[in-house]
């Protein structure tokens, strides 16, 4: 870690969370928890090829008022791999972890990128069991061949992860998809190191490679195209909020307009669905504007649980 890391980040890493695990549909699912058991439950869901550790710097800040749970979806982080992956199974994992590790009341689920799509599925299929759902920079697109092909091309980047001779070389090759400025090297370095595992090589030595299962992006029911979540977004049956990065490369005005159209007829619309843009943030808003992201989440959560209720 570089020496210019701010005090809030250093303090957050001093509270790494308590690890736990639960078996869901035959796979061991790992998670981290922060906060007290008698606080409302907040479940954090990472994006594709990421892991619970992406949330670790933010979780202690959110745990001041919540019991925070961040899980490794199957095929990610330290959780088991599966022969086949589906968003519905990941949604089952989210609810199982919330039930085992959460605090009081119905959980609020927050998901970033692919985790936002998982959150949409949870809101559509298990909405009555949620306090609310927050989707972070997950583009539900209008169906069109160009954007669907771009999505397929992005998946290909994860299909053949390399093995590097040492940890430092591997960290140097960490990159974000889609690419964006690396504003906080201390944060990127932490995430990169937490994303790697040591493995044996064919030559009999050891090397370092990424934790995620490359089969995530090739199994028959793995992540869908972004346009395929429209019907489920329109069925969201709990309080809902959408938070995006103002400079996101994948969520633009047209995407936001389309998502507004979808939620307008959803059960969630009755309570109002805020769309919040984090100023100057890109797609990975957890990494380039972490404190602004925490502020946006705190504001939404406070609105949903006002004083006196």
C-alpha positions as CSV (number, residue, x, y, z in Angstrom):
1,X,0.0,0.0,0.0
2,X,1.3,3.5,-0.8
3,X,2.0,5.9,2.0
4,X,-0.6,8.5,0.8
5,X,-3.6,6.4,1.8
6,X,-6.0,8.6,3.9
7,X,-6.8,7.9,7.5
8,X,-10.4,6.7,6.8
9,X,-9.0,3.9,4.6
10,X,-6.3,2.9,7.0
11,X,-8.9,2.7,9.8
12,X,-11.3,0.7,7.6
13,X,-8.6,-1.9,6.9
14,X,-8.0,-2.3,10.6
15,X,-11.6,-3.7,10.8
16,X,-11.4,-6.4,8.1
17,X,-14.7,-8.0,9.0
18,X,-15.6,-11.4,10.6
19,X,-15.5,-14.3,8.1
20,X,-18.1,-16.9,7.8
21,X,-19.6,-19.4,5.4
22,X,-22.8,-21.2,4.5
23,X,-23.6,-24.0,2.1
24,X,-26.1,-23.0,-0.7
25,X,-27.2,-25.6,-3.3
26,X,-24.1,-27.7,-2.6
27,X,-21.5,-24.9,-2.7
28,X,-19.7,-23.3,0.2
29,X,-20.3,-19.5,0.1
30,X,-18.0,-17.3,2.1
31,X,-18.8,-13.9,3.5
32,X,-17.6,-11.1,5.8
33,X,-19.6,-9.2,8.4
34,X,-19.4,-5.9,10.2
35,X,-21.6,-4.3,12.8
36,X,-23.9,-5.4,15.5
37,X,-26.5,-8.2,15.2
38,X,-29.3,-6.0,16.5
39,X,-28.9,-3.5,13.6
40,X,-30.7,-3.6,10.2
41,X,-29.2,-5.9,7.6
42,X,-27.3,-4.5,4.6
43,X,-26.1,-7.1,2.1
44,X,-23.4,-6.0,-0.4
45,X,-23.0,-7.8,-3.7
46,X,-19.9,-7.4,-5.8
47,X,-19.5,-7.3,-9.6
48,X,-18.4,-10.0,-12.1
49,X,-14.9,-11.4,-11.5
50,X,-14.7,-9.4,-8.2
51,X,-15.2,-10.5,-4.6
52,X,-16.4,-9.4,-1.1
53,X,-13.1,-7.6,-0.5
54,X,-14.1,-4.9,-3.0
55,X,-16.5,-3.7,-0.3
56,X,-14.1,-4.0,2.6
57,X,-12.9,-0.4,2.7
58,X,-16.5,0.9,2.6
59,X,-18.2,-1.6,4.8
60,X,-17.0,-0.2,8.2
61,X,-18.4,3.2,7.2
62,X,-21.8,1.6,6.5
63,X,-21.7,-0.6,9.6
64,X,-22.2,2.4,11.9
65,X,-25.9,2.0,11.4
66,X,-26.3,-1.5,9.9
67,X,-25.2,-5.1,10.2
68,X,-23.2,-5.3,7.0
69,X,-22.7,-8.5,5.1
70,X,-20.5,-8.8,1.9
71,X,-20.5,-12.2,0.2
72,X,-18.4,-14.0,-2.4
73,X,-20.8,-15.2,-5.0
74,X,-20.1,-18.8,-6.1
75,X,-17.2,-18.8,-8.6
76,X,-15.7,-15.7,-7.0
77,X,-13.3,-14.9,-4.2
78,X,-13.0,-17.8,-1.7
79,X,-16.4,-19.4,-2.4
80,X,-16.7,-22.7,-4.2
81,X,-16.9,-23.0,-7.9
82,X,-19.9,-24.7,-9.7
83,X,-20.2,-26.7,-12.9
84,X,-22.8,-24.1,-14.0
85,X,-23.7,-20.6,-12.9
86,X,-27.0,-18.8,-13.0
87,X,-28.2,-15.4,-11.7
88,X,-31.0,-17.1,-10.0
89,X,-28.6,-19.3,-8.0
90,X,-26.6,-16.2,-7.1
91,X,-29.8,-14.6,-5.9
92,X,-30.4,-17.6,-3.7
93,X,-26.9,-17.2,-2.2
94,X,-27.6,-13.6,-1.4
95,X,-30.8,-14.4,0.5
96,X,-29.2,-17.4,2.3
97,X,-26.3,-15.3,3.5
98,X,-28.6,-12.6,4.7
99,X,-30.6,-15.1,6.7
100,X,-27.6,-16.7,8.3
101,X,-25.4,-13.6,8.9
102,X,-27.7,-10.6,8.9
103,X,-29.1,-8.5,11.7
104,X,-32.7,-7.6,12.3
105,X,-35.6,-7.0,10.0
106,X,-35.8,-7.5,6.2
107,X,-32.4,-7.0,4.4
108,X,-31.5,-4.2,2.1
109,X,-29.5,-5.5,-0.8
110,X,-26.9,-3.3,-2.7
111,X,-25.3,-4.7,-5.8
112,X,-22.6,-3.2,-8.1
113,X,-22.4,-4.0,-11.9
114,X,-23.1,-7.7,-12.3
115,X,-24.1,-7.7,-8.6
116,X,-26.7,-5.1,-9.5
117,X,-28.2,-7.5,-12.0
118,X,-28.3,-10.1,-9.2
119,X,-30.0,-7.5,-7.0
120,X,-32.6,-6.8,-9.7
121,X,-33.4,-10.6,-9.8
122,X,-33.7,-10.7,-6.0
123,X,-36.0,-7.6,-6.0
124,X,-38.2,-9.2,-8.7
125,X,-38.4,-12.7,-7.2
126,X,-38.1,-12.1,-3.5
127,X,-39.1,-8.4,-3.2
128,X,-41.6,-9.1,-0.4
129,X,-38.7,-10.3,1.8
130,X,-36.6,-7.2,1.3
131,X,-36.5,-3.8,3.0
132,X,-35.1,-2.4,-0.3
133,X,-32.7,-2.8,-3.2
134,X,-30.0,-0.5,-4.5
135,X,-28.5,-1.0,-8.0
136,X,-25.1,0.6,-8.6
137,X,-24.2,1.3,-12.2
138,X,-25.8,-1.8,-13.8
139,X,-26.9,-0.9,-17.3
140,X,-30.2,-2.5,-18.3
141,X,-30.0,-1.8,-22.0
142,X,-32.4,-1.5,-24.8
143,X,-32.0,-4.6,-26.9
144,X,-29.8,-3.9,-29.9
145,X,-27.1,-6.0,-31.7
146,X,-24.2,-3.6,-31.2
147,X,-24.4,-3.3,-27.4
148,X,-25.0,-7.1,-27.1
149,X,-21.9,-7.8,-29.1
150,X,-19.9,-5.4,-27.0
151,X,-21.0,-7.2,-23.9
152,X,-19.9,-10.5,-25.3
153,X,-16.5,-9.0,-26.2
154,X,-16.1,-7.8,-22.6
155,X,-16.7,-11.3,-21.3
156,X,-14.0,-12.7,-23.4
157,X,-11.4,-10.7,-21.4
158,X,-12.0,-12.9,-18.4
159,X,-12.0,-16.3,-20.1
160,X,-8.3,-17.1,-20.0
161,X,-6.7,-15.6,-16.9
162,X,-2.9,-15.7,-16.8
163,X,-0.6,-17.1,-14.1
164,X,2.2,-14.8,-13.1
165,X,5.5,-15.7,-11.6
166,X,5.2,-13.6,-8.5
167,X,2.7,-11.4,-6.6
168,X,4.1,-8.1,-7.6
169,X,4.0,-8.9,-11.3
170,X,0.4,-10.1,-10.9
171,X,-0.6,-6.9,-9.1
172,X,0.9,-4.8,-11.9
173,X,-1.4,-6.6,-14.4
174,X,-4.6,-5.8,-12.5
175,X,-6.9,-3.8,-14.7
176,X,-10.5,-2.6,-14.5
177,X,-13.2,-3.5,-17.1
178,X,-14.3,-1.1,-18.5
179,X,-11.1,0.8,-18.0
180,X,-11.1,4.1,-16.0
181,X,-8.6,6.4,-14.3
182,X,-6.8,5.0,-11.3
183,X,-7.4,7.9,-9.0
184,X,-6.5,6.1,-5.7
185,X,-3.4,3.8,-6.2
186,X,-3.6,2.7,-2.5
187,X,-7.2,1.4,-3.1
188,X,-6.5,-0.3,-6.4
189,X,-3.4,-1.9,-4.9
190,X,-5.4,-3.3,-2.0
191,X,-8.1,-4.7,-4.3
192,X,-5.6,-6.2,-6.7
193,X,-3.8,-8.1,-3.9
194,X,-7.0,-9.4,-2.4
195,X,-8.0,-10.7,-5.9
196,X,-5.1,-13.1,-6.3
197,X,-4.3,-16.6,-5.1
198,X,-1.1,-18.7,-5.2
199,X,-1.3,-21.8,-7.4
200,X,1.0,-24.6,-8.5
201,X,2.2,-24.4,-12.1
202,X,2.8,-27.2,-14.6
203,X,6.6,-26.6,-14.2
204,X,6.4,-27.6,-10.6
205,X,6.8,-24.1,-9.2
206,X,4.2,-21.7,-7.8
207,X,2.6,-18.7,-9.4
208,X,-0.2,-16.2,-8.9
209,X,-3.6,-16.0,-10.7
210,X,-7.0,-14.5,-10.2
211,X,-9.5,-16.0,-7.7
212,X,-12.5,-16.0,-10.0
213,X,-13.5,-19.1,-12.0
214,X,-13.0,-18.4,-15.7
215,X,-15.9,-20.8,-16.5
216,X,-18.2,-18.0,-15.1
217,X,-18.3,-16.5,-18.5
218,X,-18.7,-19.7,-20.6
219,X,-21.2,-21.9,-18.8
220,X,-24.6,-22.1,-20.5
221,X,-26.5,-20.1,-17.9
222,X,-23.9,-17.7,-16.7
223,X,-24.3,-13.9,-16.8
224,X,-26.9,-12.8,-19.3
225,X,-26.8,-9.9,-21.7
226,X,-27.6,-6.5,-20.0
227,X,-30.7,-6.1,-22.1
228,X,-32.2,-9.3,-20.7
229,X,-32.9,-7.9,-17.2
230,X,-35.5,-5.4,-18.4
231,X,-38.6,-7.6,-17.6
232,X,-37.3,-8.3,-14.1
233,X,-36.5,-4.6,-13.4
234,X,-40.1,-3.9,-14.4
235,X,-41.2,-6.5,-11.8
236,X,-39.1,-5.1,-8.8
237,X,-41.4,-5.6,-5.8
238,X,-39.7,-3.6,-3.1
239,X,-38.3,-0.1,-2.5
240,X,-35.7,0.5,-5.2
241,X,-33.0,3.0,-5.9
242,X,-30.5,3.3,-8.8
243,X,-27.1,4.9,-8.3
244,X,-24.8,5.6,-11.2
245,X,-21.4,7.2,-11.9
246,X,-21.7,10.5,-13.7
247,X,-18.8,9.5,-15.9
248,X,-19.7,5.9,-16.3
249,X,-18.7,4.4,-19.6
250,X,-21.7,2.0,-19.7
251,X,-24.6,3.9,-18.1
252,X,-25.4,7.0,-20.1
253,X,-28.6,9.2,-20.4
254,X,-30.3,6.7,-22.8
255,X,-29.7,3.8,-20.4
256,X,-31.1,5.8,-17.5
257,X,-34.1,6.9,-19.5
258,X,-34.8,3.2,-20.4
259,X,-34.4,2.1,-16.8
260,X,-36.8,4.9,-15.7
261,X,-39.4,3.7,-18.2
262,X,-39.0,0.1,-16.9
263,X,-39.5,1.0,-13.3
264,X,-42.3,3.4,-13.9
265,X,-44.7,0.5,-14.2
266,X,-43.2,-1.7,-11.5
267,X,-44.5,-2.3,-8.0
268,X,-41.5,-0.3,-6.7
269,X,-42.8,2.8,-8.4
270,X,-45.5,3.4,-5.8
271,X,-42.9,4.4,-3.3
272,X,-40.9,6.4,-5.8
273,X,-37.6,5.3,-7.3
274,X,-34.7,7.7,-6.9
275,X,-32.0,7.9,-9.6
276,X,-28.8,9.3,-8.1
277,X,-25.7,10.2,-10.0
278,X,-22.4,10.3,-8.1
279,X,-20.5,13.4,-9.4
280,X,-17.3,12.7,-11.4
281,X,-17.6,8.9,-10.7
282,X,-16.9,6.3,-13.3
283,X,-18.4,2.7,-13.5
284,X,-16.3,1.4,-10.6
285,X,-17.6,4.2,-8.3
286,X,-16.6,2.1,-5.3
287,X,-13.0,2.7,-6.3
288,X,-12.8,6.2,-7.7
289,X,-15.4,8.0,-5.4
290,X,-15.7,5.7,-2.4
291,X,-16.8,8.3,0.1
292,X,-19.3,9.9,-2.2
293,X,-20.7,6.4,-2.9
294,X,-21.0,5.8,0.9
295,X,-22.8,9.2,1.3
296,X,-25.3,8.3,-1.5
297,X,-26.0,4.9,0.1
298,X,-26.4,6.5,3.6
299,X,-28.8,9.1,2.2
300,X,-31.0,6.4,0.5
301,X,-31.0,4.2,3.6
302,X,-31.9,7.1,5.8
303,X,-34.8,8.1,3.6
304,X,-36.1,4.5,3.8
305,X,-35.8,4.4,7.6
306,X,-36.6,7.9,8.8
307,X,-36.4,8.9,12.4
308,X,-39.4,7.8,14.4
309,X,-40.2,4.7,12.4
